Amino acid sequence: MSDAVKFIQGNVVCAEAAVYAGVRMFAGYPITPSTEIAEHMSVRLPRVGGKFLQMEDEISSLCAVIGASLTGHKTMTATSGPGFSLMQEALGYAVMTEIPCVIVNVMRGGPSTGLPTHVGQGDVMQARYGAHGDHAIIAVTASNHADIFRMTVEAFNFAETYRTPVILLLDEVIGHLREKIRIPEPGEIPLVGRLRTAVAHGVDYHPYLPREDGRLPMSDFGDVHRYNVTGLYHDMWGFPTEKPEVVYGLIRHLVDKIDHNSEKMTRFRKYHTKDAETLFISYGAAARSALHLVENRRKRGERIGLLELNTLWPFPADIVRETSRNVNFVLVVEMNMGQITREVKLAVENPRKVYLANRVDGELITPTDIQNIVRLIQGRGV
Amino acid sequence: MPARDYIRERFFPHMWCPGCGHGIVLNALLRAVEALGLDKKNIVMVSGIGCSARISGYVDFHSMHTLHGRALAFATGIKISKPSLNVIVPMGDGDAMAIGGNHFIHAARRNIEMTAIVMNNRIYGMTGGQSSPLSGYGTMGTTAPYGNIDHGFNTVDLASSAGATFVARTTTYHARELADFIQQAISHQGFSVLEVLSQCPTQFGRRNKAGDAPEMLESYRTGTARIDSKKKRENPDLIERGIFVQKELPEYCREYERIISKARGE
């Protein structure tokens, strides 16, 4: 086996991918089932001249990550449900101040302390709406090690491109699963670096004046341009304002820069969807079971396919609609009470043909669980 | 350098009430920065929420107006990522001691080099005069209409026990001492805490019959004494001013450089 092929945990893959993407600062707080990411970062980051901080809680972890990003570094934190709840305040701050960073949430069973060592996918809507106030958000996910690597790098790329926090939603099964991965060579996956201003010293730099393409070049704290950053509604200088036209312009910018570019962020995989009569839509660990079932039933000649979503937010409604147009029914496979099912129903032409196969008892949903639901829908009984 | 070179005129007039002590803190801060000859691009001011927090917008440094109580956490991320920066964190008493209390003690414990200035006016001013953790027993506030039964923190004792390696206290009456302490706090290699008693005639003074701004300033003169002074010995109840802690301990960012060398097997 070459050095690039490893047999490691999903959490470690995520940490390695972050280093590959150029992360140079991580701040976090121990929480199951994400802790291995912090542990691995504490080993890896100082070796590449980066910094690892163990903070006093998840609140300060994300705050430190946001502060560090302003000095020009790619930064990240990792947590699970209860910690993610504590991070919502700072997440909203990063949205408002347009500071790039990546937040990994390795989901476990909730609500509350819930099931610390068991799987769940109940934070999908929290990722979307957890921070108060209207905003757009980017959240991505993965179901296997190659995709954890790819989507972690993509998360950093999206964060830099759109100057926004990006959420990587993993889950306990994926995070703790060990499987083979070939670590990509440097340059194999394109990296997006920080877009810095070309405005010269002595010339006015407007930190919050978007270019025509909607992007805002940054200036590092410590560099020549001194400007103000605030979570209040602010003008192009970064100064607080209550002027209705400026307030409206900013919230439209925050929402539009993501919603108008949603196609560029849409990542998915299709398995046997072309002639499918039955379509599964799934993500994360649940997608592994869905894929297993699809491959098995295909061998028996059943026209069954899977649309695996890697981008959850902004929700890829167009892809979902197109892929489900000619199927008899859509079965969303997820480990919650139907958070993505609801979005799928809103996206498809006939929401009555959308069903949910779930498991919310802390156990991974199995191919048999899914098959039983398929039989019920088909009126064949279990 | 004239004062206008250190401020953002675009941001003025400031939003503090007439008689507020926070302008004196801003004045002293600018004097300290000038005396130290610091380059503006090497200074970062990180503040939380409240009247005190607005100070970061008025200065022509890199400035970050963050979340209530979290300024030290943001500042920690900035400092560890770029240790060459001078990081100054102005905070209010509610900001630092209530919602930000945990961040405060842990920043002190880490001994990360930054300057925390606790502008203590004993009240939540911006929200309209509610009691703070530094209001003190028996004081009146809009959330303590029958008198406060909460006991206050002693900021100096708390900072010292938590591990801050520079701890001082003064008042807005002692403006020169204030500038001198800020200068020493910024120069200190480690986590420094400076508590500044700063009058709030609008919200605290009015409700506690403490008088107007001149009267409140006068009470800082009569009600405080330098550490180990004759005045303090004769009046043990007076609030002490001075430098309580000034010691050398390994600083966090320098310690992390050691970690990097170790990790790289150097």
Interface residues (C-beta under 8 A of the other chain):
Chain A: R24 M25 A27 V43 P46 R47 G49 K51 L53 M55 E56 D57 I59 S60 S61 C63 A64 V65 I66 G67 A68 S69 L70 T71 G72 H73 T75 E89 A90 Y93 D220 F221 G222 D223 V224 R226 Y227 N228 V229 T230 G231 L232 W237 F239 P240
Chain B: R8 R10 F11 K40 K41 N42 V44 V46 S56 G57 D60 F61 H62 S63 M64 H65 T66 L67 R70 L72 A73 F74 A75 T76 G77 I78 I80 S81 K82 S84 L85 N102 H103 H106 Y256 I259 I260 K262 A263 R264
